Amino acid sequence: QVQLVESGGGLVQAGGSLRLSCAASGRTFSSPFMGWFRQAPGKERECVASIHWLTGLTAYADSVKGRFTLSRDTAKNTVYLQMNSLTVEDSAVYYCNLQPPIRDAWGQGTLVTVSA
């Protein structure tokens, strides 16, 4: 199975920025899309951004559009999530995966905590 390792989370004040990274074990997957997902306590996991691995075409959830930017480095098999203008509502554990996600590929995620 594909192995994914997220990093870059931490504590940040509202209005601040954070850049997440996701290192993948390969670049041949069952889906051409990679995505960033987040899950806050008591809430379902949701996809906030996705990118077509080959073309770089991106799509964003309305909740993060204009604030988050998803990019990838194909040579490094790495995807990034630049998060700006963070709000308390962005606090969650962030994961990367294919989009649609592969069940066995979920990693431990990286925790993002935004303080007021």
C-alpha positions in Angstrom: 0.0 0.0 0.0 1.0 3.6 -0.4 2.6 5.1 2.7 1.9 8.8 3.5 3.7 10.9 6.2 2.3 14.2 7.1 4.2 17.0 8.8 4.2 20.7 9.4 1.3 21.1 11.9 1.5 23.0 15.0 0.0 25.8 17.1 -0.7 29.1 15.3 -2.6 32.2 16.2 -5.7 33.1 14.2 -4.8 35.0 11.1 -1.4 33.2 10.9 -0.1 30.8 8.3 1.2 27.2 8.2 2.6 24.9 5.6 1.9 21.2 5.7 3.9 18.6 3.8 2.9 15.0 2.8 5.6 12.6 1.6 4.3 9.7 -0.4 5.9 6.4 -1.1 5.2 6.4 -4.8 3.5 8.1 -7.7 1.6 5.3 -9.3 -1.8 5.2 -7.7 -5.3 4.1 -8.4 -6.5 7.7 -8.6 -4.9 10.7 -10.5 -5.9 13.0 -7.6 -4.2 13.7 -4.3 -6.0 15.4 -1.5 -5.7 17.0 1.9 -8.3 16.1 4.4 -9.0 17.3 7.9 -11.0 16.0 10.9 -11.9 18.0 13.9 -13.1 16.4 17.2 -16.6 15.2 16.9 -16.8 15.9 13.1 -16.4 13.8 10.0 -13.3 13.8 8.0 -13.6 16.1 5.0 -11.6 16.8 1.9 -10.5 20.5 1.8 -8.3 20.4 -1.3 -7.3 18.2 -4.2 -4.8 18.3 -7.0 -4.4 16.3 -10.2 -1.0 14.8 -9.9 0.0 15.2 -13.5 -1.6 18.5 -14.5 -1.6 20.4 -11.3 -5.3 21.2 -11.5 -6.6 22.1 -8.1 -10.0 22.2 -6.4 -10.9 23.5 -3.0 -13.7 23.3 -0.5 -15.6 26.5 -0.1 -14.5 26.8 3.5 -10.8 27.1 2.5 -11.0 28.6 -1.0 -8.9 31.7 -1.3 -6.9 30.9 1.9 -5.4 27.5 1.2 -3.1 26.5 -1.7 -2.3 23.0 -2.7 0.8 22.2 -4.6 2.9 19.2 -5.4 6.5 18.3 -6.2 6.3 15.3 -8.5 10.1 14.6 -8.3 9.8 14.3 -4.5 6.4 12.6 -4.4 5.3 15.3 -2.0 2.2 17.4 -1.7 2.0 20.7 0.2 -0.8 22.7 1.8 -0.1 26.3 2.3 -2.7 27.6 4.8 -3.1 31.4 5.3 -5.5 33.5 7.3 -6.2 30.6 9.6 -9.2 30.6 11.8 -10.2 28.6 14.9 -12.5 26.6 12.6 -9.5 25.3 10.8 -8.2 23.5 13.8 -8.1 19.7 13.0 -5.9 16.8 12.3 -4.9 17.1 8.7 -4.3 14.1 6.5 -3.2 13.5 2.9 -4.5 10.7 0.7 -5.6 9.9 -2.7 -8.9 11.5 -3.7 -11.1 9.4 -3.4 -9.0 8.2 -0.4 -7.6 4.7 -0.1 -8.7 3.1 3.2 -5.3 1.6 4.0 -3.3 4.6 3.2 -4.3 6.9 6.1 -1.4 8.0 8.1 -1.2 9.5 11.6 -1.9 13.0 10.3 -0.5 16.3 11.6 -2.3 18.4 14.2 -3.2 22.0 13.4 -4.3 24.1 16.4 -5.4 27.7 15.7 -5.8 29.9 18.8 -8.0 32.9 19.0 
